[in-house]
């Protein structure tokens, strides 16, 4: 979760408006903006943020490249023995589709991303810029469930953005296996209830999700969303009704807002 405090025009200084990202992956949406940041991250460690240059040394040590599967497997084995967070980051740079996946023994087991993934100049540039932004701003790192984070201090000048796992799809990070918590109806309800409370407190929110996917419908989300504004991310769907005729063949992504 990311909470960014800004100082817009015509707002009392004591209000200190905040932009909150409740479900963050790369955490890149707010890191380049001005203001005071309070990050509540589910997938970050201070070691990684404080030592970006050491990741290059790990790549050199194992002679990692887009073709060197043996080096990748050696690093993977070493990580599973020592659980070094920097090694995990480098592994994700070279893993298939940059995925983080574990087996039932909580051993990292994502296969090698041959000819696809690598620790490259673009990743390093983004990492350094991200770490620099974190150091320059007031940061708090907390690893916790979104439902346990206190947002009661937010008010009408604040906005919350949520990008949760999608109820209609399953990924390695939300299937409830290999040490990860799953995302089901209970979590979906918790999120929607949280957003309703924010709305009652005049806090603005935006949530990304899908209404239809592979012939399935998120009925819970669909009914809830009727109380708010549905923005279709694919403009071809902008005028479609709730009785979307091609829902069996399409994935319909939306941004739901209360403003």
N, C-alpha and C positions, 0 to 999 in steps of 0.2 A: 504494500500500500504506500502511496506517495501523497504527502500533504504539502502543497506549495502555498506559501503566504505571499501575497502581492499587495501593492498599494495603489489602487486605481484612483482616478480623479473623482471628486465629489463624494467621497466615502470617509466617514469619521476615522481618524488614525487608530482609535482604540479598537475598531472592528477587525483590522488586519485580515482581509479576505483570504480564503484558502481555496486551492484547487486540490481535490483528493482523488488519487487513482487507487481504487480499492483492490484491483487485481492486476498486478504488474508482472510482465515477463522481462523485457529488456529494460524497462524503466526509462525509456528514451523520450517519452512525450514531454516531460517537464524539465529534464536535466539541463537544457540550454537556456532556460528562461531566467529572468532576473527575479530576485526576491529571496525570502528565507524558506528553506526546504526542510521539511521533516519527513524522512522516508521511513515507511514501515514496510520492509521488504520480506517476502516469503522466500526468495531464492537468491540471497546474497550473503557474502561473508566479508567481514572487514579486511581479512588477509588479502583477498583478491583486489579489493578497492585500493589498498595501500601499496601494493607491489605489482603494478601492471607490467613493468619492464622484466620481471622475473619469468614471465610466461614465455618470452622469447628464448631464454636460456633452457627451459624445459624442452622446447621444440628442437633446439640444437643438440641437446644431450641424447635424445632418442632418434635423431636424424629423421624427424617427421616430415612427410611430404604427402601429396595426393596419391602416391603410388606405394609408399612404404608401409605395408600392412604389418610387417613383423615389428617395426618400431612402435606402432600404435598398440599392438597386443602386449608388448613388453611394458609400456607405460600403463596400460589398463591393469595388468597383473600387479604392478607396483602400487598403483592407486588402491586397489582392493586390499592390499596388505597394510598400507600406511594411512589411507584416507586423507591425503593432503589436498586441501581445497584448490590450490593452484593447479595441481595435476588434473583435478576434475574439470576445471575450466578448459585447460588445453585439450583434454579428451573430447569435450563437446565441440571444440573447433574442428576436430578431425573425424568425428563420428558421423554416421549416416544421418543426413538431414539435420545435423547438429542436435540430435535428440539425447535426452538423459533418460536412461532406462536401466532398471535393476531386476535381478532375478529374485526368487523367494528368499534367498539368503542375504539379500540386500547387497549383492555384488554387482558392480556396474558391468553391463553386458551388451551395450549397444555396439553393433558391428561397425566395421571400418567404412568410412565414406569415400571409397576409391573414386578418384577423378572428379570428386564433387566438393568435398569439404577440406578446409585447411585454415591454419592461423596465418592470415595474410595482412597486408598493409592496411587494408580498409578496416578489418576487425581491430587491429592495433590502434589505428587512429581514433576509432570510435571509443575504444576502451580508455585511452589516455584522456580524451576529451570528457568522457563520462566521469572518470576518477577526479579530474581537475575540477569539474563542476561540483562534485560532492565535497571536495576539500574546501572550496571557496564559500560554501554555504553552510548554514546551521543544520546538521544532519543527525537524525536518530535512526538507528537500525533495530528493528524488532521483528522477531520471527514468531508469528502468531496467526491464528485463524481470524478471518475478516470479521466474524461475528463477535469476537471478543474485544475488538478495538472500540474505544469510547469516542463517539463522534458527537456527543451531546453539546459540545462547545460551538459547533457550527451553526451559522445563521443565514439570513437572507442574502448576504453578500458572497456566500461560498458556493462551490459546485463540487459534486462528487461524480467521478467517472468510474464505471465498473465494466470489466471485460472478463467475465467468469468463464469457466469451462461450460461448454454447451451441453445441455441435457440430452439433446438428440444425437450426440456423437461421443465416441469413446476414444481417448488417446492414452498414451503411456502415463500421463500425469494425473488422470482422473478415473482410472478403472478400478481403484480400490485395492490394487495388488502391489506386491514388491515394495512395501513401505510407504506408498502414497495413499493419502486419504481420497476416497471416491467422491464424486459429485452426483447426488441423486435428488429425489423430490424434496427431501428434508432440507438440503442445502439451498435448493432453488427457492423454497418457501421462505427460508431465513433471509435470503437476499432480497426478495420482493417485499417482505415485511419491513426490512431495514429501510428500503427505498420509500415505502409508504410513510414511515415515521419521519424520514428526512423531508419529504414533501409537506407533511403536516407542520413541520418547523420552518417552512419556507426556504429550505435548502434546495438549490437546483441540483439536478442529477441527470446523467446520461448513462445508458447501459447498452453495450453491444451484445447481440445474440442472434440466433436464427429461429424463425418461426416454423419453417418447413425444411425437411432434410430427408432425402431418399425415401419419399413417400410417407414420412411420419410428420406429425404435427405436435408442437409443444402447446397443448391446450391450456395448461396452467399459465404460461407466459402470454398466450394469445388473449385470453380473457382478461388478465391483469392489465395488459397493454392498452386495452380499450379506454382506460381511464386517463391515458396520457397521449403523447404525440408519437406516432410511428414514422420514422424516416427510413425509407428504403435505400440501401446503399447501392443497389443496382437500379439506375433510374428507369429501366424498363418496367419496374414493378411499382413505380411511384403512384400510379392511378389504380392499382389493383385493389379489390375488396378483400374482406376476410374470407370470402369463398373463392380463394385463388384457384383457378381451374387447372393450372399446370403444377400444382404443388407436389405431385407425385414424381415429377421429373426434374424439379429444381431445388436448389438450396437458396432460400430466401433470407439474406442477411439484413438486419435492421439495426438502427440506433434509436432507442426509445428515450424520450426526454420529457421532463415536466415543465418545459419552458418553450 
